[in-house]
Amino acid sequence: MSTHALYVSAAYAITALAIAGLIGWVLLDQRARRRELAELEAAGIRRRSDKARKPEAERP
């Protein structure tokens, strides 16, 4: 394997690891935010966007 091919392979491997790490970080953060949102909703704190929505019976 030439030096150039080794360099390119290493660059691709590092990039793949970085992207996989970012995807994992986003997924873990999503789980944490959903858990926090569920805790807030269980405590009776609602989202502001819920106030803007009309109940299903009132929609035309």
N, C-alpha and C positions, 0 to 999 in steps of 0.2 A: 504494500500500500504506500503510495507516495505521500510526501509531506503535505501536499495540497489536499489530497483526499482525506487525510487524517484531520486536517484543520476544518474542512467542510463538515465532516461527520461530527466532530466535537461541537461545532457551532449549531448544527441541527439538534443534537442531543440536549445541549444547554437550553436552547429555545423551547424544545418540547417540555422539558422539566419546568421551565418558568411558566409556560402556559398552563400546564397541569396544576401547578401550585396556585396560580391565580383562580382557576376554575374551582379548585377545592376550597379556597378561601371564600369565594363568593357563595358557594353552597353552604358552608358552615355558618356564614354570616346570615344567610337567608333563614336557616333554621332558628338561629338565635332571635332574629327580629320577629318571626312568626310566633315563637314561644312568648316573647315579651308582649306582643299584641294580644295573644290569647289571655295572658295574665291580666292585662289592663281591661279587656272586655269582661272577664270574669269578675273584676272588681267594680264593674258598672260604668267604666269610663268608655265612652263611645267615640268613634271617629267623627270629625266634623263633616265628612262627606256623607255620613248617614243622615244628617239633618236636611241636606239638600234633596235627597231622594224622597219621592212620594211613595206612600204605601201602594201595594199592588192593586187594591180595590179602587183607588182614586185615579189610576192611569186610564186614559181613553182607549 
